[in-house]
Amino acid sequence: MLKPTLTSRKFPPLRYVVIPVIAIVGIVLVIVTVFKQVPRVPVAAIIVAPPKSPFDLRIAGIGTVLPSSDVVSVGTAIAGVVLEVAVTEGQQVKVGDLLFRIDGRQTQADLAVGNARVAVAQGKFSGVKALPRATTLREAQAVVASANAQLVDAQGRLKRLEDLGLEAATSRNEQPRLEYELAAAQAGFDRAQAQLEEVKQGAWAEDVDVAKSEVLVAQAEVARLQVQLERESVRAPIEGTVLYVDIDLGEHVVPGSVQQMVALGKLDPLHIRVQIDEMDAWRFRPEAKAIAMPRGGAKGEFPLRYLRMIPLIIPKRLLSGDSTERVDVRVMEVEYELDNPSTMSLLPGQLVDVFIEVPADGGK
C-alpha cells in the first residue's frame, strides 16, 4: 500500500486560515485599547474615621448645638429705613442695649407738635380752673352797679311824674314811656345780677371735665409717639452674644419679614438638642450617660448633662446625608447641657454625633 506523500496532501484554502487569525488579532487589539483608555480610579483612603461610641450598648442620634437661651431672632415692629446698626457678630450685649435704629425723624416732628398741643390744652385747663378771674369779677360788679343806677334813675323819674299829677296831657303821654324804661332798667339789672352770680360760681364742672379730657387726649398722643420713637430703636431683649447680623444702613425693613435681622443667644452654657429614632425611644433613660462628638475628624468628647425631654414625637428634620437614610422617620427630641460650659470648640448650629448609654438589660 502506498503512503501519501507530502506533495499529495490537500491543504484548506488560504482564506479559511488568514481571516480567522485577523479577526482574533483585531479582538485582542480592541480589548487592549479599551483597557488602556479606561482610567484606573484609585481606592479612596478613609481620611476621617467615623466617630466610635465608647459604650457597648448605646443609642445614637444627631444633635444640634444651641445657645442655652435658644436662638432669639430680633426683628422690628415698625417699617422703616435703617439709620444705624450698633452691633457686630460676636459682640456681647446686655438687656436694653441698642441693636439698630430705624429713621424716626418724622416721629420726632410729630412728637414736637404733640408737646405743643399738650401745652395748649393745659393752658385752657388752667384758665378754666382759675375762674372767676378778678378782672372778670370786677367787670361784672361794675355792670351790676351801672344797671342798678339806670334802675334807680328810671324809678325816680316815674315817681316825680306821679307826684306832678296826671291832669296834664304831657303827664298822660310821659307815664307809659317812663314805665317802659323802668321795666327795661329792671330787666337789665336782673340780667347783670345773674351774670355776676354766674361769674362768682366760676367754671361749670362739665367745662372743667372737658378741659381736663382735652389735656389727657393730648398727653396720650404724646405718650403714643414716645412709644413709637422707642420702638424705632430696637434693643436687646436678653443678655448674650450677637450671633448674626443681616441688615445694612439704608435698608428698608418691615415687620413680619422672614429675614433674620439680628440673632442673639446666650453661649454660657451651650445646649445640645438630640433627635432619637422613635424605634429607640423606649430604650432611652434620662439618667444614662451621654457624650457628644464633633464631626469632621475633630477629636474630643463632650460629656452631657440631661435637662429635659420634649414629650412629643415629631417628623425627623435633621438628616445625616447618608444615601440609605430614611426620611419618613419620626423622632423624640432630648435636650442636654454641656458639662464643660467654657468650651468654645462647639458653636451654635453645629451638628454633632451623640451617643447615649443603654443599660445591659436593654432598657427594659
C-alpha angles and dihedrals in degrees: 000000000000119000117224113255127225091255091053095059118105117224123199117256116280094245091064090061105036099047096055090047092052091049092051092049091049092052091049091050092050092051093049092047094050092049091050093049097048107087116230111236111212117228107261114241119228104258098178119032115220116252115271123215117235089210124083092212114032149147115234125205144159115256132197120211111232136176113257088245091047117237108306111205109205118204138163131269093202129054117234149110119296109247099175138014109200103181141054134200114288095022119136115233136184130214109289097019114141115257101174138336131223121216105274103171093115090052091049090053091049089048091055090052090048092052090052090052090051090053091050093048092047090050091053091047092050090049092052092048091049093061128155097049117202093239092050090049093050090047091052091047090051090051090052091050091050092049090048090052091051090049093051090047092052092047091050095050092049092048092050091051091051090050090056092056133240098259095098119080090229091058092051091053096044098048098072091047093050092047089053091049090049092052091047091049090049091051091048090051092050091049092049090047091051091049090051091053091049091051091049091053091058124207121352117251090241092055090050091051092049092050091047091049091052089054091050092049091051092047091049090053090051090049090051092052091047090053091048090049090050092048089054086065104068110208135188112273093197140027112254146084129316104242101176139009120190105166132092136197112280094019116137112231129189132194117258093028118154088223113108101227101179127000122200132186142166108242098187102103114014123214130209122209112204128200113215121191112250088235088064097039093096090057094055120108121185092217093054120113116258135186135185125217123195119233130237098057096296109150122227143086122227116204113223133212119212116244110165146326123233103232095218131086110222136177114276113263103173114072125194094210096241111148090225094051117121117228097196093070122124119214143196117229122221125182123214135181124225111249089214103054094176095067116113098181088097123062132195112274094026118134119229136179112245125199122194121193118240120207118252090253089061094252095294 
